[in-house]
């Protein structure tokens, strides 16, 4: 099982080779600690001082915070929220631990990383109900994990997976070496949930998003984007994308 977990992790995590010197070019860079590793994050908190809502953003597989930093700024501006996009251990500027050993990303690190992001906001006085957890693709794994265990105001899942193994093989139960088993956790989420998925997603089939939507037991909304792929929803369907998320954030206030 340990060997299988290592194999699954090898193909699940494909961090970009972002040079460490790019660290100096990241807008809004802050540092957190998850108990073992220093975790960098992009924190966009200076757009709208009147906004109480904070998004904790979990990025996709072949991305990092350097790659998405300008997108996070646009997300903040368009939605009038503050954004904390944290990094996974083993990605970008978090590739070595406190002992200077090289870090290989894995599922448990991701869970510790997002918990560090949550605690960072709580320690700054942000109320749990003002925290919106937003995960894209692989990032839906740590997002569902956090929302299933912590009090948060809402959960947004974009192009989510049922589990890592189920992306490549249709199985009826969760295998011992599978990772990010959202299918087994989503029913524990108590906050409002929005699921967004493209009907032509070439990486994670839209059936993953639809199945998760069925299993949500809390207030829920969905957006199945006709013709949408895995990496083009924000750009190709910009108006529909932002309108849907904005409306969801308004409904969160009413719950």
C-alpha positions as a printed NumPy array, in Angstrom:
array([[  0.   ,   0.   ,   0.   ],
       [  2.852,   2.395,   0.812],
       [  4.381,   1.775,  -2.618],
       [  1.019,   2.374,  -4.295],
       [  0.508,   5.614,  -2.367],
       [  3.94 ,   6.798,  -3.507],
       [  3.072,   5.995,  -7.134],
       [ -0.271,   7.787,  -6.947],
       [  1.406,  10.801,  -5.36 ],
       [  4.097,  10.889,  -8.032],
       [  1.522,  11.364, -10.77 ],
       [ -0.897,  13.485,  -8.734],
       [  1.685,  16.165,  -7.909],
       [  3.557,  17.83 , -10.755],
       [  4.9  ,  21.125,  -9.381],
       [  6.261,  23.666, -11.871],
       [  9.991,  24.275, -11.671],
       [  9.713,  27.852, -10.459],
       [ 13.162,  29.325,  -9.663],
       [ 13.55 ,  30.238,  -5.994],
       [ 14.726,  33.741,  -6.944],
       [ 11.217,  34.432,  -8.306],
       [ 10.17 ,  34.666,  -4.664],
       [ 11.117,  38.357,  -4.737],
       [  8.609,  39.011,  -7.545],
       [  5.508,  37.685,  -5.763],
       [  2.998,  40.39 ,  -4.886],
       [  1.59 ,  40.103,  -1.376],
       [  3.918,  37.323,  -0.228],
       [  3.456,  36.205,   3.375],
       [  4.829,  33.236,   5.305],
       [  3.07 ,  30.767,   7.585],
       [  4.168,  27.621,   9.403],
       [  2.314,  24.317,   9.524],
       [  4.371,  22.805,  12.344],
       [  7.069,  21.355,  10.105],
       [  7.387,  23.555,   7.032],
       [  7.424,  27.262,   6.231],
       [  4.536,  27.881,   3.862],
       [  4.517,  30.846,   1.483],
       [  1.227,  32.385,   0.398],
       [ -0.142,  35.245,  -1.662],
       [ -2.327,  37.434,   0.544],
       [ -4.39 ,  40.076,  -1.255],
       [ -5.87 ,  42.105,   1.603],
       [ -5.553,  45.699,   0.471],
       [ -8.244,  45.956,  -2.189],
       [-11.383,  46.643,  -0.178],
       [-10.95 ,  47.379,   3.5  ],
       [-14.714,  47.159,   4.027],
       [-14.83 ,  43.55 ,   2.831],
       [-14.918,  40.932,   5.565],
       [-14.936,  37.902,   3.287],
       [-11.713,  35.994,   2.76 ],
       [-11.149,  33.269,   0.186],
       [ -8.652,  30.503,   0.98 ],
       [ -7.594,  29.38 ,  -2.49 ],
       [ -6.127,  25.926,  -3.218],
       [ -4.575,  25.813,  -6.689],
       [ -4.38 ,  22.991,  -9.218],
       [ -1.698,  20.419,  -9.831],
       [  0.711,  22.047, -12.307],
       [  0.428,  25.532, -10.779],
       [  1.993,  27.409,  -7.896],
       [  1.478,  30.735,  -6.165],
       [  3.939,  32.518,  -8.459],
       [  1.983,  31.294, -11.469],
       [ -1.448,  32.33 , -10.12 ],
       [ -0.581,  35.553,  -8.255],
       [ -2.068,  37.947, -10.824],
       [ -5.168,  35.805, -11.154],
       [ -5.617,  36.025,  -7.383],
       [ -5.438,  39.813,  -7.613],
       [ -8.137,  39.831, -10.289],
       [-10.262,  37.426,  -8.26 ],
       [-10.025,  39.774,  -5.29 ],
       [-10.915,  42.83 ,  -7.332],
       [-13.784,  41.286,  -9.26 ],
       [-15.416,  39.594,  -6.262],
       [-14.611,  42.314,  -3.699],
       [-13.045,  39.815,  -1.302],
       [ -9.644,  39.283,   0.234],
       [ -7.712,  36.252,  -0.959],
       [ -5.165,  33.987,   0.709],
       [ -3.643,  31.576,  -1.808],
       [ -1.326,  29.267,   0.083],
       [  1.347,  26.944,  -1.263],
       [  1.697,  23.174,  -0.984],
       [  4.82 ,  21.798,   0.681],
       [  7.112,  20.739,  -2.15 ],
       [  5.933,  23.485,  -4.51 ],
       [  7.608,  26.769,  -5.562],
       [  9.303,  28.366,  -2.532],
       [  8.447,  25.562,  -0.106],
       [ 10.714,  22.836,  -1.447],
       [ 12.908,  22.405,   1.629],
       [ 11.913,  21.857,   5.25 ],
       [ 13.247,  23.327,   8.472],
       [ 15.957,  20.653,   8.369],
       [ 16.928,  21.692,   4.79 ],
       [ 15.755,  18.341,   3.438],
       [ 14.03 ,  18.373,   0.057],
       [ 10.244,  18.093,   0.434],
       [  8.173,  15.831,  -1.789],
       [  4.525,  16.956,  -1.91 ],
       [  1.91 ,  14.557,  -0.576],
       [ -1.694,  14.453,   0.561],
       [ -1.079,  14.877,   4.286],
       [  1.165,  17.904,   3.675],
       [ -1.633,  19.54 ,   1.68 ],
       [ -4.025,  19.072,   4.601],
       [ -1.514,  20.596,   7.013],
       [ -0.884,  23.467,   4.608],
       [ -4.536,  24.461,   4.276],
       [ -4.987,  24.206,   8.034],
       [ -2.07 ,  26.613,   8.415],
       [ -3.824,  29.009,   6.035],
       [ -7.066,  28.732,   8.012],
       [ -5.272,  29.351,  11.307],
       [ -3.433,  32.309,   9.774],
       [ -6.737,  34.042,   9.072],
       [ -8.319,  33.074,  12.403],
       [ -5.268,  34.446,  14.23 ],
       [ -5.754,  37.725,  12.359],
       [ -9.285,  38.   ,  13.716],
       [-11.184,  36.741,  10.676],
       [-14.426,  35.025,  11.692],
       [-14.981,  31.453,  10.453],
       [-18.238,  32.441,   8.734],
       [-16.299,  35.   ,   6.671],
       [-13.95 ,  32.352,   5.263],
       [-14.828,  30.915,   1.846],
       [-12.807,  27.848,   0.885],
       [-12.15 ,  27.64 ,  -2.865],
       [-10.39 ,  24.707,  -4.516],
       [ -9.611,  24.099,  -8.175],
       [ -8.907,  20.636,  -9.589],
       [ -6.41 ,  18.927,  -7.246],
       [ -6.995,  21.799,  -4.837],
       [-10.523,  20.543,  -4.208],
       [ -8.97 ,  17.748,  -2.112],
       [ -7.589,  19.918,   0.698],
       [-10.6  ,  22.243,   0.344],
       [-13.148,  19.489,   1.02 ],
       [-10.974,  18.162,   3.843],
       [-10.939,  21.551,   5.589],
       [-14.622,  22.321,   5.024],
       [-15.612,  18.892,   6.336],
       [-13.815,  19.51 ,   9.642],
       [-13.765,  23.264,  10.282],
       [-16.42 ,  25.945,  10.479],
       [-16.362,  28.013,   7.277],
       [-18.817,  30.255,   5.481],
       [-18.852,  28.502,   2.129],
       [-17.115,  26.043,  -0.204],
       [-16.455,  26.527,  -3.927],
       [-15.233,  23.548,  -5.932],
       [-14.058,  24.122,  -9.495],
       [-13.472,  21.077, -11.699],
       [-13.44 ,  18.796,  -8.628],
       [-12.389,  15.162,  -8.453],
       [-14.161,  12.324,  -6.672],
       [-10.727,  10.966,  -5.77 ],
       [ -7.347,  10.75 ,  -7.488],
       [ -7.708,   7.14 ,  -8.641],
       [-11.203,   7.765,  -9.991],
       [ -9.8  ,  10.358, -12.398],
       [ -8.15 ,   7.555, -14.372],
       [-10.262,   4.532, -13.406],
       [-13.929,   4.128, -12.509],
       [-14.064,   2.184,  -9.242],
       [-17.025,   1.534,  -6.932],
       [-15.148,   1.968,  -3.661],
       [-12.168,   3.939,  -2.396],
       [ -8.942,   1.978,  -2.624],
       [ -6.562,   2.027,   0.381],
       [ -3.878,   3.872,  -1.574],
       [ -6.195,   6.457,  -3.125],
       [ -5.752,  10.12 ,  -2.185],
       [ -8.124,  13.086,  -1.894],
       [-11.282,  10.953,  -1.523],
       [-13.745,  13.843,  -1.774],
       [-16.505,  11.36 ,  -2.476],
       [-16.214,  10.048,   1.102],
       [-16.082,  13.473,   2.779],
       [-18.42 ,  15.835,   0.948],
       [-21.471,  14.734,   2.974],
       [-19.762,  16.031,   6.115],
       [-19.627,  19.601,   4.785],
       [-22.217,  21.78 ,   6.544],
       [-21.693,  25.122,   4.793],
       [-23.213,  26.219,   1.447],
       [-21.482,  24.632,  -1.542],
       [-21.02 ,  25.785,  -5.149],
       [-19.675,  23.307,  -7.704],
       [-18.462,  24.539, -11.111],
       [-17.487,  22.124, -13.871],
       [-17.078,  22.258, -17.649],
       [-19.047,  19.668, -19.615],
       [-16.062,  19.079, -21.924],
       [-13.431,  18.806, -19.181],
       [-10.629,  16.732, -20.702],
       [ -8.81 ,  16.092, -17.409],
       [-11.525,  15.431, -14.81 ],
       [-14.819,  14.368, -16.327],
       [-17.86 ,  16.468, -15.445],
       [-19.433,  13.35 , -13.92 ],
       [-17.121,  13.896, -10.928],
       [-18.636,  17.287, -10.224],
       [-22.172,  16.018, -10.795],
       [-21.717,  13.073,  -8.439],
       [-20.266,  15.281,  -5.711],
       [-23.21 ,  17.642,  -6.135],
       [-25.607,  14.744,  -5.545],
       [-23.796,  13.869,  -2.324],
       [-23.801,  17.392,  -0.848],
       [-26.244,  17.55 ,   2.074],
       [-25.946,  21.281,   2.821],
       [-27.408,  24.155,   0.721],
       [-25.921,  23.795,  -2.731],
       [-25.646,  25.366,  -6.168],
       [-24.006,  24.192,  -9.367],
       [-22.814,  25.576, -12.678],
       [-22.267,  23.088, -15.491],
       [-20.575,  25.161, -18.196],
       [-21.546,  23.841, -21.621],
       [-18.411,  23.368, -23.719],
       [-16.107,  24.28 , -20.845],
       [-12.786,  22.478, -20.483],
       [-10.46 ,  22.058, -17.532],
       [ -8.371,  25.209, -17.842],
       [-10.532,  27.709, -19.731],
       [-13.529,  28.414, -17.505],
       [-12.31 ,  31.733, -16.064],
       [-11.229,  33.168, -19.424],
       [-13.59 ,  31.704, -22.015],
       [-16.696,  31.963, -19.846],
       [-15.621,  34.971, -17.806],
       [-18.988,  36.718, -17.349],
       [-20.887,  33.577, -16.393],
       [-18.081,  32.484, -14.093],
       [-17.893,  35.716, -12.09 ],
       [-21.658,  36.245, -12.029],
       [-22.227,  32.778, -10.57 ],
       [-19.597,  33.129,  -7.858],
       [-20.767,  36.651,  -6.956],
       [-24.344,  35.424,  -6.582],
       [-23.142,  32.518,  -4.446],
       [-21.23 ,  34.834,  -2.125],
       [-24.397,  36.912,  -1.702],
       [-26.431,  33.846,  -0.756],
       [-23.792,  32.823,   1.777],
       [-24.629,  36.005,   3.665],
       [-28.24 ,  34.88 ,   3.919],
       [-27.569,  31.446,   5.408]])
